[in-house]
Amino acid sequence: MLFKKLIKIIVWVCLGLTLVCLLAFISLPTIVESQIEKRLPLFLNSNDVEFDIQKIGFFNTFVSKIRVGKGISIDSINIDYDIKKLPSIHLSKVTLSGLTLHASLDENNQIRIQGLEFPRTSKDQTGQFNFSGLSFLPEKIVLQNSKIILHTVDDEFLIPFDVLSTISSKDGKIVARTLVYPFGEKISTLVTYDINKGIELLKIEGKSFDLGHIDSFISKTTQKVQLKGPVDFVLETSSPQKKWNITVSQIGFVQPVETAIKNLSASLLIDPQKISASGTFGIFHSPLPVTFNARFSGTPSKSKGTISLRLKKGRIQHQKEALVFGNTKIISDIAADFTDTGKGLNSKWALTANHIRIKSGSIASSFPFAGVSGWFRLDKSNRPALGMTLKASDGKIISSEFKTKAAGINIEIPISYPNTKGKSYGKYSVPNISYNNQYKFSTKGKILQTDLKEFQVTGGVTFKTLPGLKTRFKSIIGFEKGLRASLDFKTNPVKLTDADIVKLIGQKVQAADIDMTVSARGQAGYSNHQLKTFMRIKVNDGEILMPDMKFTATGINTTVDFNDLLVPESVPGQILTIDAIEMDKIKINDAKVRFSIEDARTLLVENIRFKWCNGLVSTESIRIPQDNKTYSLNLHCDRLELAQLLKQMGAFHAEGTGTLNGRIPVIYSDGNISFDNGFLFSTPGSGGKIIIENSDMITAGIPMDNPQFAQLDLAQEALKEFEYKWAKLVFHTFEDTLYVNMELDGKPSNVLPFEYRKELGGFIRVDASSPGSHFQGIKLDVNLKLPFNEVMKFGNKIKSVFN
């Protein structure tokens, strides 16, 4: 009986417990809903909430079709919890799937989510925060397949995101990890929040984010800026109101210049009065691999910092002009103070580069090293000022067009802006200059800036071949509207000898003693890519002596004006004068040659005039050299004294009066000088008198029994003193002999020791016992053979010069 009663009691107890559990299970949704409805107003600003609880268990509840006003909707919520005591529960994990938030920008450009307001923690009077809202939150909150729909004035953006939050009510901390997918890219965030201290860590990180997605936003505020390329970035802070650390791998620009900012690392310090920044970054330009680092600190109105730029190599080219350089480095210290007591911006900087090569047209130059250092100022009125010094060493310049080379160039040029009236001189030196691979020079001097884009160069040039030849010059170089340059120079008078001339022309000449004084002055100008030159050369007191030829020329003077030194080409009508020329017995005085140099190898002799035999000789023009190496020149003779002519030709030792006129054609061909049918004759009606002392040479070598002997004997006796009314000389050459035919029409001045013998049909010489004969008129015709070897030697000498 007792056992049966016990069984009944147990059955009723179990039934009661079952009913209690069933009632608790039935009331659980109500408990959960009441708790949710009780807590929702803490962070939602809407009472319009709809949701459907699909499943309720002792440890899990599944809710679907959640809607909070018009701004929030959730596909489902999976809630994991523990029921430790009624009516409260402990939420361990809440998983939201398909959360959709509608957001917009308010008047302060802050994102507001419709229907959602986060609880504001508040301190009580003891300084402690209220943890009531934090205790209700689950230990973990997971948001998956979520998205924010951001509404703007012009567009609508969809931003997917996922969230994993861990909440520790015991420690009072919240750790949230978020993955946001704007434009299909991924950005992760990590937040550690302490209820008492605030944010302990906020880190925003992106990998390979395409900057092209934000072009449309950038272009609205910044014109002509276009970004490109992936970027890795990290923004990290432990105190968002005071300090941020920023790291960016690179920011690529397409416009306005194709370049990129690389390895940006910066720190921002924020206080109510100012924002200061410091850090480093590099700038990379695709044609120029640049590494750029900068470090700044301060405020927009007052800051200081340093900038450094390094470039391993680079090339800049425009049409035919190119600049190549390597190992370039720029370092600059910058201090800016635009406060009321500040002076603006000040900077000291230096630029150095190695292996510099410049090519422009036919000019190429190279410098192993070049550098620029100086300062820059910008006052508070934005007025700039600049001062710098350009240095380069051991440079080379080659110009194929100008046939010029320069090596060992060292320059130091001070430059200032806008004040260019200072007297800060620079300097330069070029120890090795060559022209046409022949002439060697060196130069050094001073450089002075005379205007914004203009420099004055003064100095001297030494001709290494002739150390005694010194040149002083003054040059102006301008860069306004292209390169413009002018040059004035003047040399000191210098003595030149034949040895010096050999050095000048670079080859050996025939033996000749030369002595002359030479000086020069000139100008050169370069503008509009054209070079114009002028030079005047003076030769004074020149003398040439050829002992083996018995040739002497003294009193040589000339002034030659060159209007193009690159050809070179002279002005027409240049004058060369020679006081006296002697070659054996031939004597010429007051020679005057009018000429022009057409190029480096062509000489145009416009006219030659000289005094010979107390008369005047002139020629027409002739160009030297000729292609066939044959030169024809007519000597036009005016009033040559017959006696002097016979004497200098080596025919007779003659005295007397009377002059001759005519033409003597001279032909030079390959070292041979010849006369071709030259003739001289007296002016009709104007005779003269000739006295020949050595007339016996007419019969020299002719036998007395020769029929011509008597005639020649009479002629040589008559020429001892002969008064002529008319005279004519005809001569030509053959090999080394000059043939002269002399015709005279007149009478002997004295009685000749000749008598006419009828039986002989001619005159014979008689002794002193005979009265002789007085001739009233006689015509003499004499043929002479004269040696021409000295003239031939002179021709060979000319040949050696031409060759």
C-alpha positions, 0 to 999 in steps of 0.5 A: 500500500505504501509503495502504491502511494509513493508511486502516485506521489512521484507521478503527480510530481513529474506531471507537475514538473512537466506542466511547469516546464511546459508552461515555462517553454510556452512563456519563453517567447513572451519572455524573449519578446518582452526583453527585446521590446524592452531593450530596443528603445535604448538604441532604436529611435522608432517604435515601428518594429516588426519581426517573426519568431520562427523558432524558440528553444531553451538555448536558441531562437530564430527570428526572421523578417525583421523590419525597423521602420523604413530604414532597417531590415533583416532577413533573419536573426539567430540568437544563442543564449543561456537561461540562468534565472527567470525572467532574465536571459544571458545572450551568448551570440547573435547572428544577423543575416541579410541586414540592410541599412538605409543611410543618408548624409545630413547637413554636416556630411555625417552619415545617419542611419534611418531608425537607428540611434546608438546609446550614449554612455553617461557618467553618474555622479561618481564618475562611473559609466552605466553598464545596464545597456552593455550587460544586455548585449550578447558576448558576440554579435555577427553580421553577415551578408549585410549592406548599407544603401547610401543615398546622396543627392545625385546617386545611390551607393551599395556598400556590403559589409560583415561584422564580428563583435566581441563584448566583455561586460566584465572588462567593459570592452568591445572589440569589433572587426568589420569587413566593408566592400565598397565598389567591390573592394575590401576594407577591414577595420578593427576597433577596441573600445573601453567603456571608461577610457574610450577608443583604445585602438582604431585601425582601418586597412585596405589591400589593393584598393583601386583608386579609380573608384573615387575619381568622380568624387575627387573631380568634383572638388579638384579639377584635372586630377585623375587617380589610378592603380591599386593601393595598400593603406593603413589608418591607425589611432589610439586617440582619434581626437589627438593623433593618427598614423597613416601608411599608404603604399602608393597613390597613382596619378594620371592627370595632371602629370603621370606620377605616383606618391609611394611609401607614404608614412605620416603622423597627424597631431590634432589639438583645438588650435592646430594640426601638425604633420610629419612623415616621409613619402616618395614621388615616382614618375615613369620616365624618371624613377624618382624617390622622394622623401619629405618630413614636415611638422607644424601648422599650415601657417607655421611649419618646417621640414626637409625634402630629399629626392633621389633619381638613379637615372633619367632622360628628357627629350624634346625633338632633337634636344635630349638631356640624360643624367644619373645619380641625381639628388636634391636636398632642401630644408624648408621653414614657413612662417606666415603668422603675423610676426613671420617672414614667409617661406625660407628654403636652403637647397642643393642639387647634384647630378653625375654623368650628365649628357646634353645633345642639341642639334649638332652640339653634344656635351657631357659633364661627370658632375654638376651641382646647384645650391642656393636659397629660396624665399617667399614673403607673405605677399607671395613675392619670390626671391632666389639665389643660387650657384651653378657648378660643373667640372671636367666637362666636354663639348663637341660641335661637328657643325662648328668643327670645335671641341672643348675639354676640361670645362669648369664653371661656377655661375652665381644666379639671383632673382629678381635682384640681378644688379649684384657684383657677385662674379663667377668664374670659368676655365677651359684648358683645352679647345681645338678648332678643325682638329688643328688650332689649340686654345685655352681660356678662362675668365669671369661670369656676371649676371647682368639681367634676369636672363642675361650674363656677361662673360669676360676673360682671355684666350691663349693660343697654345700654338703661339703662347705669345698671342693673347686675346681679351674678350667680352661676351653677352649671353642671353636666354630671352626667347631662345639662346642669344650671345654676342662676343667682342675680342681683341688680340695683342700684336704679336711677332710671327716667324716662318716657324710660327706659320708652320705651326699655324697651317700644320704643314711644312713649307719651302724654306723662307725667312718670314717676319711680321707683326700680326694683331686681330679683333672681331665680333661674333653673334648667335641668335635665332639658331644662326651664328654670325662672325666678323674678324679683322686681321692686321699684318704690319712690317712683314718681310719674306726672304728666300736666299736661294732664290735671291728673293726679298719682299719687304714692307708687307702690310694688309688688313683683312676683314672676315665676315664669316670665320666658319668658312672662312670668308672675307669681305671683297676688296681687301688690300695687300701692299708691299713696299719692295720686291726683288728677285735677282735683278728684277725690282718692283716697288709699291705693289698693291694687291686687291683680293678676297678670300672666298673660302678656306681654299679659294683666293680671288685676286681682283687686281694687282698693281705695282711699279716696275722700271719706273712705270706702272704694271696692272693685271686683271682678276684671277682665282686661285687655285684653278682646277687645271692648275694653269694660270694666265695673267696679262701684265698691262705695262704703262710707261716702262723705261726702256733702259731699266727694262733692258737692265732688269731683264739682264740684257744690257747695262743701259742708260737713257730715256724713253718709255714703252707700253704694252702687254706681257702675257704670263702663263704659270702651269705646274711650276713653269713660268712662261711669256707668250708673245709679249710686246712693248712699244713706244708711244708714236711721236715720243722717242728716246735715247738709249746708252748701252755699255756692254753692247758687245754681247750682241756679237758674242759667240758669232764668227767674224766671217759670218755674213750677219756679223757685220750687221750685228757689229754695226748694231752693237756700235750704234746702241752705245748711244742711240736716239730712237723715234720708235721702239718695240720689244717682243719676247717669249720663252722656251724652256729656260731661255727668254727670247727677246726681239728688239726693234729700234728706228732712229739714229746713232748720236755719234759718228760710227766707225763704219764705211760703206763699201759698194763692192761688198754691198754693206758697211765695214768697220774702219780704224781711227784714220777714217772719218767714219759715217754719220747715220741720219736714220737707221733701223735696228733689229736685234735678237737676244737669248737671255737665261731664264733659270732664276725665273724658273726656280721661282716657278717651282717655289710657287708650285711647292706652295700650291701643293 
